[in-house]
Structures are given as structure tokens and as C-alpha cells.
Amino acid sequence: MSGKVIVCRCEDVTLHDVEHTLARGYRDIEEVKRYTGFGTGPCQGKECLRVVACLLAERTGVAPSAIAPFTTRPPIASVPLRLLAGPGAEDLTSARDDDATDEDHGMAG
Amino acid sequence: MIDRRLQPSLRFSGNGPGALAGPGPGDGPGAAGQPGAPEAGTRGRLLARGEAVTLDLEGDPVPAFRGETVAVALFASGARALSRSLKYHRPRSFFCLAGHCGACLMRIDGRPNVKACQTPCSDGLRVASQNAWPSAEHDAFGVVDWLFPRGMDHHHMFTGSRAMNAVLRKVTRQMSGLGRLPDPRPGNVRPETPPLRRLAGASAPDVLVVGAGPAGLAAATAAARAGARVLGIDDGAVPGGSLLADPGHGLAAAASSVREARAAGAEVRAASPMIGYFPEDGGGLAAIRTPDALWLVQPRTTIYATGGYDQNALFEDNDRPGVISGRAAGRLLVRFGVRPARRAVVAGDAPYAAALAAELAAAGITVTRTPRVQRAHGRAWVSAATLADGSRVTCDLIAVCETPAPASEPARQHGCAVTLQPARGGFCIDTDAAGLTSLPGVFACGDVTGYQGPDAAALDGARVGAAAAAAASAARAREAATP
């Protein structure tokens, strides 16, 4: 169709976008991420991190070993909130108290 | 809505062990063997298609099988573009078929952004496209793609007029975002919150193996045989990882490796990805999303055997549906018994490319090999490719065979050092000769330390599994000695 070369499929970031970012003087992988938004979509960089890292090494002349990946943060995979909201195993005994507090808030509200 | 071309099912009908279903068109509509019975499909491999069910694709019935995922069933019945992309509304369909790339997000069962390639088919399951109007194939918002032919610098998109900027901001906010909110639950029932399960101290595993592909399964088996209590987890619905994409292995080989690990005493759980590592939490906790609860695990030793993510190559319109990873083509063929194409271009020179091309050719597919593609052609699906030498070939699939990128996020969260090694796939976990990472008690093996392929990864896993078991045993002895 339009002939775009897509680097990050999730956020529709093109090769041209990355080159444009480098031309503006951004050199660090975190800077390129913040400028273009690559790696911030549903896949969280699984498909684009190595592409951009290798491009940076190639275009800036920095040795690959000197290039660090961007920080990865939980959750690595999507997780339903109801699983995160569960009471902890050792907190099971106090689960009833938590519910009571919840109700108290409801009544107060 | 999603347009479907009327055509016979792409599933192999399975003419018995050793025989490949007649190549070419006309395997018979929906011909997929007897429901419920495992079927001998491609080259006598076992396929577990399971019971026949019907999906509800925006009101349109689509035949499917329980053993298939939504993306595979839709592809086999001729559905093409599944949704549209976030910014330019470019057509999207699956790329990796392994739950990693985020290209196959659809609205499933009233929930947005569900990975169609990881969702098992069930009867009456409601499936719909996202980010498209009126259809994923002909989306009016695709005009944005033409308005910004090279890309978009959203930092410099303001107009001279404040009022105009306010209008533009409103329009952009309306258009941006991915998917729409979930359907409300009937009666607004509060979903139950299952208790977290904590495996620490006395209940902690000696060895946590993250990833149950060739390396992880071999590591789990070796560690369990050395007497360690082993918990193995995998993000896939079926454990096996790259074995399920490799023509030399397949579902039966994966099942046998899993049986071997379990027979040795290891616990192996599918559909249970590690979602994070929290080093600050009581000496470090791995959080694992199992299908019914969140587990917090504090193992004595950890082995990262997370394999690699399929990677795309850089060429014009490289995101066109029908451009899929070579291993995704392998998954269609090897795991699901679905013919990926009639005419395929196999691009790239990754070590697995030659075997894949041979397997596609053996399935009656016309195969063109090229070191790289310059451009993909076609609208909602690939129709041709311009090859490295400038020639143009008609095709309905471009299988991109790049070196997979090490899936190093869980290990990176743990704090393991990594090094960018372009020739080995990307950010590889640093290990010593015994598979030990930069952290004590934390090991890595297989493709996550740099691409090796399934056979080498299994050998690596066996070695590292034994080393981790020895380290765990030493840790246990220290615990016993401490009052």
C-alpha cells in the first residue's frame, strides 16, 4: 500500500520515524523509545527491541556490547485484575476482616 | 466485520500415517477427519484437532476444532485481515502464532485485545475485529495511512491556531486507543478473586524452570532426575515451545518430552507465564499467572529457558497480513495440520529456513527461496513479493526466517546481565560454561542465551538442569546447617 517499513507493529512506528529520531540527535534506546513510542504497545518490545538496538549500533557506530536494552517491568504477560486482587495465602485468615472493611467503606460512602 | 473468501478448508484431511493429504486445492470442504479422534495429518504426525465446534464470527458461523486456536481456525476457513492497527489502521493478522507479537488482537467473548492465536476454540465463541469500520478488510480509517506516507512525528503536529489544536486533540483522542471496553457482565457480578498461592520456604521448589520448550523440558528432566523438586512453567497453551514449530519434531515429540519430564518427577504447567520478578519482595519472588490463580514462588534456583521471539525483517509493507514468521508457518503445518499457502516465499537465511522450505514443498506448496524480500504487495493479504534480485513473484505467503530474539525479559527483571549480540539474535543472557548467569543460583539455557535451535538447546538444557539441581542441593544443605 503505502510502502512503509514497520519497525514496531504494535505502535505503527516506521523505520523512517526511527531514522528521523536519530537525525534529531537522540542516540540512546530509551530516548528513541520515548520519542517514537516503539516498544510500548501490547507486545512490549518483543518484536522491535532488537531491531532498534541493532539499528542504533549500525547507525551511531556504538559497539553492540555497549548498548543496553530498555528496562522491562511487570507484568511481562497480561494478567486479569481479579488474579492480582486475590488475598495472599497467609492472609486467608484475615480475608473476612478485609470484606468487612470493604462494606464499611460502602456504608460510609 | 471480517470478509472471508469462499474456499475449501486449508486443513489437511489426513490420509493415514506416512501419507500427506493430496497436495493442491480441493482437500474437501472442512475435511478434517473424525471429530474427537486424533488424526494422522502431515507426514503421519499426530494432530489433536479435538471435537468440532462453531465460532460466531460477527454473526457468521465458522467451523473450528477444540484443539485449534481462534487465529488458526479463522485462517483455515479463509478469514484474512483480522483487525486494524493502532495508528495508521493498517490491516493486521497473526505473525508469530506463539502469543508474543500482538498482531492478532481481536475482540473475543466481549473482551478487547485478546490474542486470537492463544485462545482455544469453543462452541459459540464470539469473535470480532477491532479498530476497523466498516470491515477489517475495507477500513475507512485506513486513509490515515495515506495521509502520513512515511511516518508520523506526533511531537510536531501542532497547527498555528490554538482553536484548531483543540479540535485536533479531540479528534485524536476519539480515534486513539486500542479496542473498546469489555461488555458489561450480566448483573454486574463481581468476579471472584482467587487467593494468591505462595510457594516459599518449605513449599518452595528447588528449581523453577521458566519455559518448557526443548531447553526447559530437558533441564526439568535432568534436574528432577538429580533429585531436585522441580516446577516447570510455560506460557503456551500446549508445552513444547519451538518443538511445536519444527518439522523435525512436532506435537508428538513435544508430548514425549513433557511425559519424560513428568516421569522424572517434575511438575510441568502450561498456560502459566511468569509475569514478573520482584527482587525487593522478601528475598525475591517470581510471580506466575496460572489459569486459576496467581502464584508467588521463591525457588532455591531458577533456570531461564524462555527461548526466542520470532522477528520480522525490514522491507516495505513488512506488516502486511500474510507476512508471517517462518516458525509460524511451521506451527500451522506441524502443530495444526493446516496448509499455510499455495505459493510461498521463504525469506532469510536463519538455520531453520532450509528445513522449513523443504517441508512446505513436501506439502505441495510452490516455494521460492530468497535471501530477503524488498517489498510485499497486496491489500488485506499478501499477493506478491519483490525479491532481493528485484524480480516479482506471485505468492500468498511470505515466511520470514530471521534469527529469533532471546526472550530475556524475565531474566532481565531478575537482574541477570545481558549483552547485545546481533548475530545470535539480540540481547542474550550472559552465562558461564555451566549456564550460570551473573547472579548466584540463577541459570539460563537454550535460545535465550543466543539462538541454537531445538537440538542444541535440549543438550544445553540437560547440562544446565543438572548444574542447577546441584546448586539447589547445596543451598538446601546450607539451610539445614543454619539454625
Interface residues (C-beta under 8 A of the other chain):
Chain A: M1 S2 G3 K4 V5 I6 V7 R9 C10 E11 D12 V13 T14 L15 H16 D17 H20 Y35 G37 G41 P42 C43 Q44 K46 E47 L49 R50 V51 A53 C54 A57 P64 S65 I67 P69 T72 R73 P74 P75 I76 A77 V79 P80 R82 L83 L84 A85 G86 P87 G88 A89 E90 D91 L92 A95
Chain B: S85 L86 K87 Y88 R90 R92 F95 C96 H100 C101 G102 A103 L105 N113 D145 W146 P149 R150 G151 M152 D153 H154 H155 L178 P191 E192 T193 P194 P195 L196 R197 R198 D235 P273 M274 I275 G276 Y277 F278 A287 R289 A293 L294 L296 Y309 D310 Q311 N312 L314 F315 E316 D317 N318 D319 R320 R375 R379 A405 A407 S408 E409 P410 R412 Q413 V418 T419 L420 Q421 P422 G425 G426 F427
